[in-house]
Amino acid sequence: MRRADPTLLVLLALVITGGAIAWLRTGGLSAPPTPAGQSLAETMGPTADADAFARVTGPAPLDFPQDHGAHPDYRTEWWYFTGNLTGEDGRDYGFQLTLFRSALAPRAEDRASDWASRQAWMGHFAITDIDGGEHRASERYQRGAVGLAGAETEPVRVWMDDWVIESHGPAALFPATLKARAPEKGIAIELRVDALKPHVLQGDRGYSQKGADPANASRYYSYTRLAADGVIEFDGRRVPARGSAWLDREWSTSALDANQQGWDWFALQLADGRDVMVYRLRRRDGRTDPHSAGVLVDADGRKKRLTADDFELTPTRYWESPSTGSRYPVAWTLSLPAASLALEITARVDAQEMPTTVRYWEGAVAVAGDAEGVGYLEMTGY
């Protein structure tokens, strides 16, 4: 297995979070800035050179399997799997496997080196041992060159070293296998995932506008209900496990307005077969941005688009990170009057902050109230 040297990994980390853009453009003659925890929201805002990249400005048809693969002319992209599993040992687990692609330049240059690439990759992999109350996470960086990281279609394959998302067929994404190992953290997964519902186009036919500028938007689709089974490993325990998973796919060049602080994103799978996704975009003054949105997916796959006026989120309990001092709301109420749903959402483990270069909270949650279920919650900008 080929890996980049440690200097490259630090550099890619800085590039993805924006900290070394100026350093690269001056030739990197001085020492690079020291990487520090940064909000994921800060990496998604508008930049001075945004118009040099491709931008999402309105609805456009998606084309599969090509759109399961990479979109290298856009600045940012991700393949985002989360899920809740139960092992044959009777213990419950949550997992996250995310591969991020980031374009360093708007156009490819003609360079002779096989190592040349304008694409940097970042991977996040985490498992929560819910019964043990412990969350472990690993982070990787890689360049999109010489087979170290990349994305292909027909069949679909997205990878960073041995962290792999790979379809089983020539064209469809599912069924697929997810593989990831982080020996330094004592965690691993090998899961078969298959779609129980068709994909959902978020927003307006896959155009998810998140700011007043129409180009502060993403292409966004989801598989809201996946069956997952395979093997999970945590601290030497390697057990068969099964449960449910969720996939979010997005690509954009700038997705947030400058006055937006972050977001709270909920992906919930209810026991009655319905799925709920809502996200609250938070302005810097603490107010909810009117571009907050979501979707309600019935058990048969039919969807109802949600606007900011269709739901209300209220934090009810907080947890403060001992490592960063960030104070995250880890219990919420979600009201969806049109669906006659009032839900109570609670972190299954409070301490699920990602200890990564880009700081955020991502973890398994339980749902109670008018319906029971499980899901995942992501919080940025705290």
C-alpha positions in Angstrom: 0.0 0.0 0.0 1.5 3.4 -1.1 1.3 6.4 1.2 2.4 10.0 0.8 5.1 11.3 3.1 4.1 13.1 6.3 5.0 16.5 4.8 2.5 16.0 2.0 -0.2 14.9 4.4 0.2 18.1 6.5 0.1 20.1 3.3 -3.0 18.5 2.0 -4.7 19.1 5.4 -3.9 22.7 5.2 -5.0 23.0 1.6 -8.4 21.5 2.2 -9.0 23.7 5.2 -7.8 26.8 3.3 -4.8 27.5 5.6 -2.1 27.0 3.0 -3.5 28.5 -0.2 -1.4 31.6 0.1 1.6 29.6 1.1 1.3 27.4 -2.0 0.9 30.4 -4.3 4.2 31.9 -3.0 6.0 28.7 -3.7 6.1 27.3 -0.2 9.4 28.8 0.5 8.7 29.6 4.2 7.4 27.1 6.8 3.7 26.3 6.3 1.2 27.6 8.9 0.5 25.2 11.7 -2.8 23.3 11.1 -5.5 24.1 13.7 -9.0 22.9 14.3 -11.3 24.7 11.9 -15.1 24.7 11.4 -16.3 22.7 8.5 -18.6 25.6 7.7 -15.5 27.9 7.1 -14.4 25.7 4.3 -17.8 25.9 2.6 -18.2 29.6 2.3 -17.5 31.9 -0.7 -13.9 32.6 -1.8 -12.4 35.2 -4.1 -11.7 32.7 -6.8 -15.0 30.8 -6.6 -16.0 31.9 -10.1 -12.9 30.2 -11.6 -14.4 26.8 -10.6 -17.6 25.3 -11.8 -20.6 26.4 -9.7 -24.0 25.1 -9.0 -26.6 27.7 -10.1 -29.8 25.9 -10.7 -31.5 22.5 -11.2 -30.0 20.2 -13.8 -30.6 16.5 -14.6 -28.4 14.0 -12.8 -26.8 11.2 -14.9 -26.1 7.9 -13.2 -23.7 6.2 -12.8 -21.5 9.1 -13.8 -22.8 11.3 -11.0 -21.9 8.6 -8.4 -18.3 9.4 -9.4 -16.2 12.6 -9.0 -16.9 16.1 -10.3 -13.3 17.5 -10.5 -14.2 21.0 -11.7 -16.1 21.8 -8.5 -14.1 22.7 -5.4 -15.7 20.4 -2.8 -17.4 17.0 -2.9 -18.2 14.2 -0.5 -19.5 10.6 -0.2 -21.0 10.5 3.3 -22.1 7.2 4.9 -23.5 7.0 8.4 -25.3 4.2 10.2 -26.5 2.4 13.3 -25.7 -1.3 13.7 -26.3 -4.0 16.3 -23.6 -6.7 16.7 -24.2 -10.3 17.4 -22.6 -9.6 20.8 -25.8 -7.6 21.6 -23.9 -4.2 21.6 -25.0 -1.2 19.5 -22.6 0.8 17.3 -22.7 3.8 15.2 -20.3 4.4 12.2 -19.3 7.1 9.8 -17.2 6.8 6.7 -16.7 9.9 4.6 -14.4 10.6 1.6 -13.9 14.2 0.7 -12.5 15.5 -2.6 -11.1 19.0 -2.9 -10.0 20.7 -6.1 -6.8 22.8 -5.6 -7.1 24.6 -8.9 -9.9 25.2 -11.4 -8.2 23.6 -14.3 -5.7 20.8 -14.9 -2.2 21.8 -15.9 -0.1 19.9 -18.4 2.6 18.4 -16.1 4.9 15.5 -16.8 5.1 14.0 -13.3 2.8 11.1 -12.5 2.4 12.6 -9.0 0.9 15.8 -10.4 -2.7 16.3 -9.3 -5.1 19.2 -8.7 -7.2 16.9 -6.4 -6.6 16.5 -2.7 -8.6 13.9 -0.7 -9.5 13.8 3.0 -11.1 10.8 4.8 -12.9 10.5 8.1 -13.8 7.2 9.7 -15.4 6.8 13.1 -17.1 4.1 15.2 -19.1 4.7 18.4 -19.4 1.9 20.9 -22.7 3.0 22.2 -22.9 0.5 25.1 -19.4 1.4 26.1 -19.9 5.1 25.7 -16.8 5.5 23.6 -16.2 7.2 20.2 -13.1 6.7 18.1 -12.2 8.5 14.9 -9.4 8.5 12.3 -8.4 11.0 9.6 -6.4 10.6 6.4 -5.1 12.9 3.6 -4.0 11.8 0.2 -3.4 13.2 -3.3 -5.5 12.1 -6.2 -2.5 10.6 -8.1 -0.8 7.3 -8.9 -3.8 5.3 -7.7 -3.6 6.6 -4.1 -7.1 8.1 -4.1 -9.8 8.7 -6.7 -13.2 7.8 -8.0 -14.4 5.7 -11.0 -17.7 4.6 -12.5 -18.9 1.5 -14.3 -18.3 0.0 -11.8 -18.5 2.7 -9.1 -15.4 2.7 -6.9 -14.3 5.6 -4.6 -11.2 5.1 -2.5 -8.4 6.4 -0.4 -5.8 3.7 0.1 -7.7 0.8 1.7 -10.8 2.9 2.6 -13.1 1.9 -0.2 -16.7 2.3 -1.4 -17.2 -0.2 -4.2 -20.3 -1.3 -6.1 -21.0 -4.9 -6.9 -22.4 -4.3 -10.4 -21.3 -2.6 -13.7 -23.5 0.5 -13.4 -25.7 0.8 -10.3 -24.1 2.0 -7.0 -25.9 -0.6 -4.9 -25.3 -3.2 -3.6 -21.9 -2.0 -2.5 -19.2 -2.8 -0.1 -17.7 -0.3 2.5 -14.3 -1.1 3.8 -12.1 0.9 6.3 -9.5 0.1 8.8 -7.7 2.3 11.3 -5.4 0.0 13.3 -4.0 2.9 15.3 -7.5 3.4 16.7 -8.5 -0.3 16.9 -11.5 0.2 14.6 -12.6 -1.4 11.3 -15.6 -2.1 9.2 -16.5 -4.3 6.2 -20.1 -3.9 5.3 -22.4 -4.8 2.5 -25.0 -2.0 1.9 -28.0 -2.1 -0.3 -30.7 0.4 -1.1 -34.2 -0.2 0.4 -35.6 2.9 -1.3 -34.6 4.8 -4.5 -32.4 7.9 -4.3 -34.0 11.2 -3.2 -33.2 14.5 -5.0 -32.8 17.1 -2.3 -34.0 20.7 -2.7 -35.3 21.6 -6.2 -34.6 18.5 -8.3 -31.2 18.1 -6.7 -30.4 21.8 -6.6 -29.9 22.6 -2.9 -29.7 26.4 -2.5 -28.2 27.3 0.9 -27.7 31.1 0.6 -29.1 34.3 -1.0 -26.7 34.0 -3.9 -28.1 31.3 -6.2 -24.5 30.0 -6.7 -24.1 29.3 -3.0 -25.7 25.9 -3.5 -24.9 22.2 -4.0 -26.0 19.3 -6.1 -27.4 17.0 -3.4 -29.0 13.6 -3.5 -29.4 10.9 -0.7 -30.2 7.3 -0.2 -32.1 7.6 3.0 -32.6 3.9 3.8 -29.9 1.3 3.3 -29.7 -2.2 4.7 -26.2 -2.8 6.2 -24.6 -6.0 7.3 -21.1 -7.3 7.7 -18.4 -7.1 10.3 -17.4 -4.3 12.7 -14.3 -4.2 14.9 -13.8 -2.1 18.0 -10.9 -2.4 20.4 -10.1 -6.0 19.5 -13.8 -7.1 19.3 -14.6 -8.3 15.8 -18.3 -9.2 15.5 -20.9 -9.7 12.8 -23.3 -6.8 12.8 -26.3 -5.5 10.9 -28.6 -2.4 10.8 -29.3 0.6 8.7 -27.3 3.2 6.9 -27.7 6.5 5.0 -25.7 8.0 2.1 -25.5 11.7 1.3 -23.8 12.9 -1.9 -23.0 16.6 -2.5 -20.7 18.7 -4.7 -20.3 22.4 -4.9 -17.9 25.3 -5.1 -19.4 27.5 -2.4 -22.4 26.4 -0.4 -22.8 29.0 2.3 -23.2 32.7 2.5 -20.6 34.8 4.4 -23.1 35.5 7.2 -23.7 31.9 8.0 -22.0 30.3 11.0 -22.7 26.6 10.5 -25.5 24.0 10.4 -27.3 21.3 12.4 -28.1 18.3 10.1 -30.4 15.4 11.1 -30.8 12.2 9.2 -33.5 10.1 11.0 -34.8 6.6 10.2 -38.1 5.9 11.9 -39.4 2.5 12.9 -42.6 3.1 10.9 -40.5 3.2 7.7 -40.4 6.9 7.2 -37.1 8.9 6.9 -36.6 12.5 7.9 -33.7 14.8 6.9 -33.7 18.4 8.1 -30.9 20.9 8.4 -30.9 24.2 10.2 -28.5 26.8 8.8 -27.4 29.2 11.5 -26.5 32.8 10.9 -23.7 34.5 12.8 -26.3 36.3 14.9 -27.8 33.0 16.0 -31.0 33.2 13.9 -32.1 30.4 11.7 -31.5 31.1 8.0 -34.5 30.9 5.7 -32.7 28.6 3.4 -32.8 25.8 6.0 -34.6 22.8 4.5 -35.3 19.1 4.5 -37.3 16.2 3.2 -39.8 13.6 4.6 -39.6 10.2 2.8 -42.6 7.8 3.2 -42.1 4.1 3.7 -42.8 3.6 0.0 -40.2 6.1 -1.1 -42.5 9.0 -1.9 -41.0 12.3 -0.7 -42.2 15.7 0.6 -39.9 18.6 0.3 -39.6 20.7 3.5 -38.9 24.4 3.8 -37.7 26.3 6.8 -41.3 27.1 7.7 -42.3 23.4 7.8 -40.2 22.4 10.9 -38.9 23.7 14.2 -35.8 22.6 16.0 -35.2 23.4 19.7 -32.1 22.4 21.7 -32.9 21.0 25.1 -29.5 19.9 26.5 -25.8 20.7 25.8 -22.4 19.0 26.1 -19.1 20.8 26.3 -16.1 19.3 24.7 -13.2 19.0 27.1 -10.7 19.2 24.2 -12.0 22.2 22.2 -14.4 23.9 24.6 -17.1 23.8 22.0 -20.6 23.6 23.5 -22.9 21.3 21.4 -26.6 20.8 21.8 -26.9 17.0 22.1 -30.6 16.8 22.7 -33.4 18.4 20.6 -37.0 18.5 19.9 -38.1 18.5 16.3 -41.7 19.5 15.4 -43.2 18.7 11.9 -46.8 19.9 12.2 -47.8 18.9 8.6 -46.7 15.3 9.4 -48.2 15.3 12.9 -44.7 14.5 14.3 -43.1 15.8 17.5 -39.8 14.0 18.0 -37.3 13.9 20.8 -33.7 13.4 19.5 -30.9 12.5 21.8 -27.2 11.7 21.3 -26.6 8.0 22.0 -23.2 9.1 23.4 -22.5 12.8 24.2 -18.8 12.7 23.3 -18.9 12.2 19.5 -16.9 15.3 18.5 -14.6 14.5 15.6 -11.0 15.1 16.7 -10.0 16.0 13.2 -8.4 19.0 11.5 -11.8 20.2 10.5 -13.8 20.2 13.8 -17.4 19.2 14.0 -19.7 16.9 16.0 -21.0 13.8 14.2 -22.7 11.0 16.0 -25.5 8.4 16.4 -28.8 9.6 17.9 -31.9 8.0 19.2 -35.4 9.2 18.3 -38.5 9.0 20.6 -41.8 10.8 20.9 -44.5 10.4 18.2 -42.2 7.9 16.5 -39.2 5.9 17.5 -36.0 5.4 15.5 -32.3 6.0 15.1 -30.2 8.4 13.0 -27.2 10.6 12.8 -26.7 14.3 13.8 -24.0 16.6 12.4 -23.2 20.0 14.0 -20.7 22.5 12.7 -19.7 26.1 13.7 -19.8 25.7 17.5 
